[in-house]
Structure formats: C-alpha cells, structure tokens
Amino acid sequence: ERRETCELLGMMGARAHAKYVRVVDFMRPYDRFRTGYVTYAEFRRGLEACACFDGVTEPDHERLLGLFREAGNAAARPFSARGPYARDFQRVCYSCFCEAIQPSGDPVPPMAEALQQLLAEIPRPAGGSPKRPAMSARRLR
C-alpha cells in the first residue's frame, strides 16, 4: 500500500507538472484564514478545479484523506460530525499535499515522521518544462 501511495502522489505531481498547474493556487481560496487546512469536501473541489486529476478514483481519494487528515481532528473540534456527510467535514492538510506533489518550499504545518519518510520516496518529474525549454529574458525583448 505504501508503494501504491507513492505512485499515486508521483502520478498526480507529474500530471500537474505536465499541464503547468500549481495545485496550491486552486486550494488556497478555500482556506480563508491561511491555516493550511481545508475540509475534505473543499479539498475534493480544489482537485476537481485543477482538471488534471481525472484518473483518480474514490479509493485513491480515501487514501489521500487518510494520509493528509488533520492529526488532532477529534480533539480540535468542539462538535463531532455524524451521519453520511461526516467525512466531508474532516480537515485535510492541503499545504502538505501540495508540498508533497509539487515541492516549492512554502511553509507547511508540522508533519509526522512517517509522512515525511513517505514523501521522500515519491518519484519526482525531471526539472524544467516538459514540453519546451524555459524562456529567457532575451527571448522576450
């Protein structure tokens, strides 16, 4: 399962890289207070807005939720969501997810040691543009 998770994150990073998409730009509008967390429903909406993760299945979304779920979710909330939509109110660390698939050096909340080890195993796309070389300032003049 660990290998499958690494392959999933690597595939998502490669797709975002190939389509020139910064995933964090699609997640930040849902994070009004810039905490690095959004609800699971908002996380799914952000992924759908990216329009480059078509092949991600429901079990893959569940795996992402399990991996990037807020650690102290039950203790941090004064209420406990129940019923068929309870999962939608769980908080997901979107900043950790975005840093996992597209490392940018942005500050992220502290991650568990096991998650950091997993993120170190993710295959990364080669540097530079996948379709064309980077433009220089001279070419723009």
C-alpha positions in Angstrom: 0.0 0.0 0.0 2.9 2.3 0.7 4.3 1.8 -2.8 0.8 2.5 -4.3 0.5 5.7 -2.3 4.0 6.9 -3.5 3.0 6.0 -7.1 -0.3 7.9 -6.8 1.4 11.0 -5.4 4.1 10.8 -8.1 1.5 10.4 -10.8 -0.5 13.4 -9.5 2.6 15.5 -9.4 3.6 14.5 -12.9 0.2 15.4 -14.3 0.1 18.8 -12.6 3.7 19.4 -13.9 2.7 18.4 -17.5 -0.3 20.8 -17.5 1.6 23.7 -15.9 -0.8 23.7 -12.9 0.1 24.9 -9.4 -2.3 22.9 -7.3 -1.9 25.2 -4.3 -3.5 28.1 -6.3 -6.7 26.0 -6.5 -6.7 25.1 -2.8 -5.9 28.5 -1.2 -9.2 30.2 -2.0 -10.9 27.7 0.3 -8.5 28.5 3.2 -9.8 31.8 4.4 -7.5 32.0 7.4 -4.4 30.6 5.7 -4.1 27.7 8.2 -3.0 25.1 5.6 -6.2 23.1 6.2 -9.5 22.8 4.3 -12.4 20.4 4.7 -12.4 17.2 2.8 -15.3 18.5 0.6 -13.3 21.6 -0.3 -10.2 19.5 -0.9 -12.1 17.5 -3.4 -13.5 20.6 -5.1 -9.9 22.0 -5.4 -8.7 18.8 -7.0 -11.7 18.9 -9.5 -11.0 22.5 -10.3 -7.4 21.6 -11.3 -8.8 19.5 -14.1 -5.7 17.3 -14.3 -6.6 14.5 -11.9 -9.3 12.7 -13.9 -8.0 9.2 -13.3 -8.0 9.5 -9.5 -10.6 7.0 -8.1 -12.7 7.1 -5.0 -10.3 4.7 -3.1 -7.4 7.0 -4.1 -9.3 10.0 -2.6 -9.9 8.0 0.6 -6.1 7.1 0.7 -5.3 10.8 0.4 -7.7 11.7 3.1 -6.2 9.1 5.4 -2.7 10.3 4.7 -3.2 14.1 5.0 -6.0 14.2 7.6 -5.5 16.6 10.4 -3.9 14.7 13.3 -6.0 16.1 16.2 -9.3 16.4 14.3 -11.5 15.0 17.1 -9.8 17.0 19.8 -9.6 20.2 17.9 -13.3 20.4 17.2 -16.0 21.1 19.9 -18.5 19.1 18.0 -18.5 15.7 16.3 -20.0 15.5 12.8 -22.2 12.4 12.4 -24.1 10.9 9.6 -23.5 10.3 5.9 -21.7 13.6 5.4 -19.4 13.4 8.4 -16.4 12.7 6.2 -16.9 15.9 4.3 -16.2 17.9 7.5 -12.9 16.3 8.3 -10.0 18.6 7.8 -7.2 17.9 5.3 -3.8 19.5 5.2 -3.8 20.7 1.7 -0.5 22.5 2.1 1.2 19.2 3.0 -0.4 17.6 0.0 0.7 20.4 -2.4 4.2 20.3 -1.0 4.2 16.5 -1.5 3.4 16.6 -5.2 5.0 19.9 -6.1 7.8 20.9 -3.7 8.0 24.7 -3.5 9.5 25.4 -0.1 6.3 27.0 1.2 5.8 26.7 4.9 3.7 23.8 6.0 2.3 22.6 9.3 4.4 20.0 11.1 4.2 16.6 9.6 4.5 13.2 11.2 7.8 11.4 10.8 6.2 8.5 8.9 4.6 11.0 6.4 8.0 12.7 5.9 9.6 9.4 5.1 6.8 8.5 2.7 7.2 11.9 0.9 10.9 11.3 0.5 10.1 8.2 -1.6 7.8 9.9 -4.1 9.2 9.8 -7.7 9.7 13.4 -9.0 9.4 14.6 -12.6 12.6 15.8 -14.2 13.3 19.5 -13.8 12.4 22.1 -16.3 9.4 22.3 -18.7 8.1 19.0 -20.1 7.2 20.5 -23.4 9.5 23.4 -24.2 12.7 25.0 -22.7 12.4 27.8 -20.3 12.2 31.3 -21.8 14.9 33.7 -21.1 14.6 37.4 -20.8 16.4 37.9 -24.1 13.8 36.0 -26.0 11.1 38.3 -24.7 12.7 41.5 -26.0 
